[in-house]
Structures are given as structure tokens and as C-alpha cells.
């Protein structure tokens, strides 16, 4: 296994059969957004390696059926003032309380300014691995495993739905809805890659629902309410889609029900969605575990 460098693990790309003469030719075609000069610079720095961990040179002959490993960089990454806190740490787990607008893992323009990379560097834990993810815009609890040997046990716990997750959200109220209720539907990818959508036609055709959310109204303040959300499944954007489908779009949501221009985070108007707590029986120790966020969602000023 190749090492983590400065909190960042290597990405990998498979080498298919093709007519590329050298490794540089393949990389330039495979990643058109990265110039040949940039790849040459990365190779010179030892940031492109083969499966044996040996440096790859630009003119090295192309050989299919293997893999290349490379360490991502983000030029001029914008500093992120959002700071997470560590609520708990033992030999097995790290529990973080993530603020709004901080990504959990590297993606796109986010690398060093992510929860995972920051914690790997701060705690000196290069093998630290997130056990689940919440959206960049969502605040709250994130669990990370410290030991590669036990990571799979925790992942199985999430996959088998043996983890109880509770969220809070602030959204409009609707007099016609009676709470508590359960929203059940089938979620599929929408026309735009950033969105998911409910697909009732697929359920009508006999395909099973794949998304279930328990929703309760905890508090009302004017035309807004504070909701408790318990996802019984873990689909992408499930809570946001279900709330929007009920006519209760979560305050600050720039994706549902309508996709708005992205970028330019508004600190005063975050997505009012908080991963408030998580509970489970630890698959390693057998003890009951429970963790709660110290953050609170605020109604907008009247």
C-alpha cells in the first residue's frame, strides 16, 4: 500500500489496452484538464508511481493492464475558515463535529481544506478513514476509523443499517401534513448530475422503494418548523429530496427543489440541516455507543 502524504492518499487509474506510446500520452488524454507540463512536474516530484511504488517518467513506455497511482494537488486552494472539533477519540474511533461548508473528503477543488485531511495531519493518523459521509453544506457528526483492520466491521454496520442516525432541519410548515410520518420512495439520479429525484413511476412498475425517512415536527415558529429526521436508508441527498417532495424544502438549500447557482457560500444562510446524533453497538467492543453534536440550528431572525 502506498503511503499517505501530507494527509492525502494516492488516487489510482487503470491502464486499458490502447495505442498510447508513453505514460505521458495516456495521462494527458485521460485527464484533459491537466496539461502535459503539469504531469511532467508531478512526475519530477515523484507524485506519479506504478503499482510497485516506483516513479513513473514521462517517456516511459505505456504498458496496459496495470495501474498508475498519483497524488492530487489543487493549485491555489482557497482557505476554509470553517473549523471542526473532535468530540471523542479512543483506540478505534474519532468522532468529529463538522461545521457547515467543510467537505468531509477530498473532491474537485477541495483537498487540504477537508475534514479528513485536516484530521489526518492534526492527529498524526494517516490511515484515518471516514465511515460515512455528510454533504459539505450539512453540519454535524462524522465518524472516522483509526485502524484499517477494524474499518470493514464498521462499514458493515452502516451497510446493514444497524446505525441510528438522527438529523434536525428547519423548513416551512404545512397544515395539511400530520406528523410523525414516514416518507417512502424510490430515488434515482435526476437529469442534472447534482440532483436526485423521486421516481414513482419505477415503483409503479414493480421496482422497490429504496428510501425511507421518519419525519417529525418538533417545534414551530411562525411559518417555519424544526423537524427531526431519521433516515432508515442512506441514499444520496435523501433527506433533502424527501423534504422538498413534501413541500418542505430545507432552509438554505440551493439544490432542492430548484438548482440554484452554486458557489459563494453564505455564512448567514447555511443549509439548515444538522447530523445531530448517531448511535450503534460497537462491532469490536460490543458496547453501546452514542454521540451528539454540540451545534444548534437557528431560525432566521424575524
N, C-alpha and C positions, 0 to 999 in steps of 0.2 A: 504494500500500500504506500502510495506517495505521500510525503509529509504535507501538513498544513503550513502555509507560510503567512505570517502576519495576520493570522486569523482566517485565512482564505484557503479552502481546499481546492484541488485541481478539478477543472472541468474535463470532460472527455469527448472525443468524437471518433466514430468508427471509420475505417478506411475501406470503402467499397471498391469493387472492380471498376477500373476506368482508365482513361488514356493519359492521365497526368504524368509528366516526365519526372517532376521532383515534388517534394513535400510542399514547397512554397506555392507552386502552381495550384495544388489541391486546396490549400488553406485560403488562398485569395478567391478562388471560385466558390468554395463552401461558405465563406463569410465575406460577402461583398462589401459590407460596411467597414471592414478593416483593411487598410491599404497594405500593399506588399512591403512598404518601408516599415510600417508598424510591426508586421510579423517578423521581419528581419531583426528589428530592435529587440523584440521579445526573445527571439532565438539567441541573440548575442548575450542576453541577460540570463540565459538558462531557464526561461519560462515556458519552453515547449519541449516536452520529453516523450520518449517512446514508452512502451509497456514495461521495459526493464529499468526505467528511470534514467536513461541516458539522454543527453542533449541531442536535439534534432537540428541539423543545419539546413539552411535554405535550399542548397543544391542537392541535398541527399535524395537518392533515387526513391521514387514512390513505390511502395510495396503494399498491395491490398491485403485485406483480411485481418489486419491488426487494429490497433487503436493509438491515437495520439492523446496526450494529456497537456493541458495548458492552463496557466494561471491568469485569470482575468484581471484586467485593470480598468479603471474608469478615470479618464483624464478630467481634471478639474471638478472632481466630485464636490457637490455643494454641501457644506457642513450642515448638520441637522441639530438644532438646539434641543430637540425632544430627548429627555433622559429617562431611562427605565431604572427601577430599583429592584434589587434582589430581596425577595421576601423570605426565602428559605434555601438552605443548602445542606446536603449531607453527602455521604459517600456515593449515593446513587443519583440524586436529582438536584437540579437547580430550578427554582420557581421564580420567575420574573414577573413584574407588574409593568406592562408596556404602555406608554402613553400613545395618544393619537399621533398619526403621521410618521411613525417609526416602523419601517419594514422589519419583518422577522428574519428573512433570509435574503442573500444577495439576488438581485434580478435587475435587468435593464441598467438604469443609471444609478442603482444603489448597490454598494459593495461594502466599503469600510463603515459607512453610516447605516448599519443594520444592527438589529439586536444581537444576532448570532455572532457576528464578527467582533463586535464590541465586547461581548461577554467572554469569548474565547481569549481575547487579548488581556482583558482586565483580570480574569480569574486564572490565566495560565492553563487553560484546558482546551488544547487543540482538537480533542475528539468530541467536544460537546456537540450534541445533536438535538434539534427540536423534535418533540414527539407529536406535535400538531401545529397548525398554523392559524393565525387570525389575520384578517385583512390589515393592510398598512393603516387604513383610516380608523380601524377599531382599536379601542384601548382594552387593557385588562390582562388576565392571567395567561402565561405561556409556560409550559413545562418543557424542560430540556434534560436529556440523559447524559450522564458523565462517563459511563463505561460502555464501550462498544459491545462487550459480552452480554450485557443485560438489555441493550436497546431494543432488540427484537421482541422481548417479552412485553415491554411497554407498548410497542407498536401494535402487537396482537390485541392488547387490552382495548385500544382505541378502535381497531378494526372490528372487534366483536361487540362493540357498543356497551362495554362494561364500565364506561366512564360517564358520570353525571355532570353535565355542563349547564350552568345557568347564566343567562345574559340579562342585562337590562337595556331598555331602549326608551327613548322619548319620541312620541309620534302623535298625530292627531287622534281624536276620539270619534267614534261613530255610534250614534244612539241605537242603530238597528242591530248592532252586534252584541251578543251576550257572552260574557266571559265567566269561567275559563272556557277555551275552545281548543280544538286540535285542527291544524291546517295540514291536509294530506294532499299531495300532488306528485306529478312526475316532472322533474326538472331536466331540461335539455339545453344545449348551447343555443343562444339566440343568433340572429343574423350578424350582430356585431360581436367580435371576439371578447369584448369586455363584459358582456351581459349573459345571464342565464334567463330562461323563461319557463313558465309552466306550460305543459303540453297536454291538455285534457283530451285531445284527440287520440293520443297514444294510449291513454288509459282506456278510452272507449274501444280501442282496437284490441284490448286484452293485455296490454303491457302493464306491469305492476307499477304502482306508485313507489317512488324511491326517496321521497322527502316527507318527513313528519315533524311538526313543531307544536309543542304545547305553548299556548299564549294566555296570559292572564293580565288583567288590568289592576295595577297596584294603587294608583293614585291619579287623580285628575286635578288639573289646574287650568281653568278656563277651557279653551278648545283643545288643550293638549293633555296627554296622559303619560304616566310612567308604566311601562309594561315589563313583566317578567317573561322571558323566552327560554324554553328548554328544548333544544334540538334533540330529537330522538335518532336522527341520522345526521350525516356530516357532509352534505353536498356544498359545493362552492356557492357562496352568496345566498345560501338557503334562507337565512333569517331575513335578509333584505328583500328577497323575492317574495317570500310569503307575506311579509308586512305590506309591501306595495300592492300585492294582489288583493288584499283585504281592504284596500283603500286607506291604508295607514302607513304611508311612506315615512321612513325614519328621518327625523330632522337632520339636515346637513348631508343627505345622501345625494351625490352628484351622478349616480349611475342608475338608480331606480326611483320612480318608474320611467324617467326620461334621462337619457345620457346627455349630460352637460359637458361643457369644455373642461378638460382635465388640466391639472397643474395649478400653481398658485394657491397653495393650501391656506385656508382661512382659519387662523388660530382661534378666532372668536366664534366660529361656526363649524365645529368639527362634526363628523358623523356621530350622532348621539346613540352609540352602541358600545356597550361595555361587557367584556367577558368577566362577569362578576365573581364566579366561583367555579371550582372543579373538585370532584370527589371520586374516590375509587379505592378498591382493595389492592394494595401493592402486590404485584405478582412475584416479587423477590422476597419480601419480608413477611407478607401475609397480613400486615397491619392496615387498618383503615386510614386513609389519607384524605385531608380536606384543606383547601387553600382558598382564600378570598382576597379580592382586590381591595386596596385602600382608597381607590379612586371613587369619585361620585359623578354622575351625570347631572348637569344643571339645566333647568328650564331657561329659555331666553328671557331677558328682562321684559316686563310688561310695559 
